[in-house]
Amino acid sequence: MRKILIFLSCLTLIIVYTGVASGDTPLPVGGGWQSFNWGSGASAPAYENAKTFTLLVPGELDVTDAYQTGDQFAVYNKFTLLGNTLFVPVTGDWAGDPDVTFSDPRWSHGSWLLAAGDFSINIYTITNPFDYGTGYLRVFETSAAVPEPATMLLLGSGLLGLAGYGRKKFFKK
């Protein structure tokens, strides 16, 4: 019985760590802002399921509060804390546009640069004065693939070789 419990515990940790738990929600890369909701007070998960995505090149993850000011979030990739959004006091301001709240210092927001790879994002509330709310997150690629330095060196050497060959033919006449 003990071996079975240890096996099931290990299997659960593997499933949670790899982000393949049933119910995970795919997050479209470059798909714009996606809303998330929460309730139940501070330290509540912002949603029940992780948001999963894969970046083929480096990217950026943005998270912002919306509607009423005063919420703060902890953003995790699997078990690793990426960071917290800014702490802001409750001011009574209201806005539902994520582009507005992300660029306004009156709303809690954060941005993280990510390397290429697989991600399973969970968001938890740190400060939640209203016991419920809505926020937004988005992920997008920040750069295209860059040629390797060896490729550029090979191309440059070929161009120098052609220039040298052309110069030699020019002065031979």
C-alpha positions in Angstrom: 0.0 0.0 0.0 2.8 2.4 0.9 4.5 1.8 -2.5 1.3 2.6 -4.3 0.9 5.8 -2.3 4.5 6.8 -3.1 3.9 6.0 -6.8 0.7 8.0 -7.0 2.3 11.0 -5.2 5.2 10.9 -7.7 2.9 10.7 -10.6 0.8 13.6 -9.4 4.0 15.7 -9.0 5.1 14.8 -12.5 1.7 15.7 -14.0 1.6 19.1 -12.1 5.2 19.9 -12.9 5.0 19.2 -16.6 1.7 21.1 -16.9 -0.3 18.2 -18.4 -2.9 18.2 -15.7 -6.4 17.8 -17.2 -8.2 21.0 -17.7 -5.2 23.2 -18.5 -6.2 26.0 -20.8 -4.1 26.7 -23.9 -3.1 30.4 -24.2 -2.7 31.6 -27.8 0.7 33.1 -28.5 0.1 36.5 -30.1 -3.6 36.1 -29.6 -4.0 39.4 -27.7 -5.3 39.9 -24.2 -7.1 36.9 -22.5 -9.2 37.5 -19.4 -9.0 35.6 -16.1 -11.2 35.8 -13.0 -10.8 35.0 -9.4 -12.6 34.9 -6.1 -12.3 33.7 -2.5 -10.0 36.4 -1.2 -6.2 36.7 -1.0 -3.9 33.8 -2.0 -6.7 32.4 -4.2 -5.7 31.1 -7.6 -6.8 33.5 -10.3 -8.3 30.6 -12.1 -8.5 26.9 -11.5 -6.4 25.7 -14.5 -3.0 26.7 -15.7 -2.6 28.6 -18.9 -0.2 26.7 -21.2 1.7 27.7 -24.3 4.9 27.1 -26.2 7.3 29.7 -27.4 9.5 28.8 -30.4 11.5 32.0 -30.0 11.9 34.3 -27.0 8.7 36.1 -25.9 7.0 38.3 -23.4 4.3 37.6 -20.8 2.2 40.6 -19.7 -0.3 40.5 -16.8 -2.6 43.4 -15.7 -5.4 44.0 -13.3 -8.6 45.5 -14.7 -11.7 47.2 -13.6 -11.0 48.3 -10.0 -7.5 49.2 -8.6 -5.9 47.5 -5.7 -5.2 43.9 -6.7 -1.7 42.4 -6.9 -0.7 39.0 -8.4 2.1 36.4 -8.0 2.8 34.9 -11.4 4.3 31.3 -11.6 5.6 29.1 -14.3 5.0 25.6 -13.0 6.6 25.8 -9.5 8.9 28.8 -10.2 7.9 32.3 -9.3 8.4 34.6 -12.3 7.6 37.6 -10.1 4.8 39.8 -8.7 2.9 42.6 -10.3 3.2 46.0 -8.8 1.5 46.9 -5.5 -1.0 49.7 -6.0 -3.4 51.1 -3.4 -7.2 51.1 -3.9 -8.1 54.4 -5.5 -11.6 53.9 -6.6 -10.6 54.2 -10.3 -12.3 52.0 -12.8 -11.2 50.8 -16.3 -11.9 47.7 -18.3 -9.5 48.1 -21.2 -6.3 46.0 -20.6 -4.3 48.3 -22.9 -5.2 51.2 -20.7 -4.6 49.4 -17.3 -1.3 47.9 -18.5 0.1 51.3 -19.3 -1.4 53.2 -16.3 0.6 53.1 -12.9 -2.7 53.1 -11.0 -3.3 49.5 -11.9 -1.1 46.5 -10.9 0.7 45.0 -13.9 3.9 43.2 -14.7 5.9 42.0 -17.7 8.3 39.1 -18.0 10.8 38.2 -20.8 10.7 34.4 -21.5 13.1 32.2 -23.3 11.8 29.7 -25.9 10.2 26.7 -24.3 7.0 25.2 -22.8 5.1 27.2 -20.1 2.4 26.5 -17.6 1.3 29.8 -16.0 -0.6 30.1 -12.7 -1.6 33.4 -11.2 -2.4 33.9 -7.5 -3.8 37.0 -5.9 -1.5 38.6 -3.2 -3.7 41.6 -2.5 -7.4 41.3 -3.2 -9.5 44.0 -1.5 -12.8 43.0 -3.2 -12.6 39.1 -2.9 -13.2 38.8 -6.6 -12.1 40.4 -9.9 -10.9 40.2 -13.4 -7.5 40.6 -14.9 -5.8 40.0 -18.3 -2.7 38.3 -19.6 -1.1 38.0 -23.0 1.9 36.3 -24.5 3.7 37.2 -27.7 7.0 36.5 -29.4 9.5 39.3 -29.2 12.0 38.4 -31.8 12.5 36.4 -35.0 15.1 33.7 -35.3 18.6 35.3 -35.6 21.1 33.7 -38.0 24.0 32.0 -36.3 27.4 33.9 -36.3 29.0 31.0 -38.2 26.5 31.5 -41.0 27.3 35.2 -41.2 31.0 34.5 -41.2 30.6 32.0 -44.1 28.5 34.5 -46.1 31.1 37.2 -45.4 34.0 35.0 -46.4 32.2 34.1 -49.7 31.6 37.8 -50.5 35.3 38.6 -49.8 36.4 35.7 -52.0 34.2 37.0 -54.9 35.5 40.5 -54.4 39.1 39.3 -54.5 38.4 37.1 -57.6 36.8 40.1 -59.4 39.7 42.4 -58.4 42.2 39.9 -59.7 40.5 39.6 -63.1 40.1 43.4 -63.3 43.9 44.1 -62.7 44.9 41.2 -65.0 43.6 43.0 -68.1 
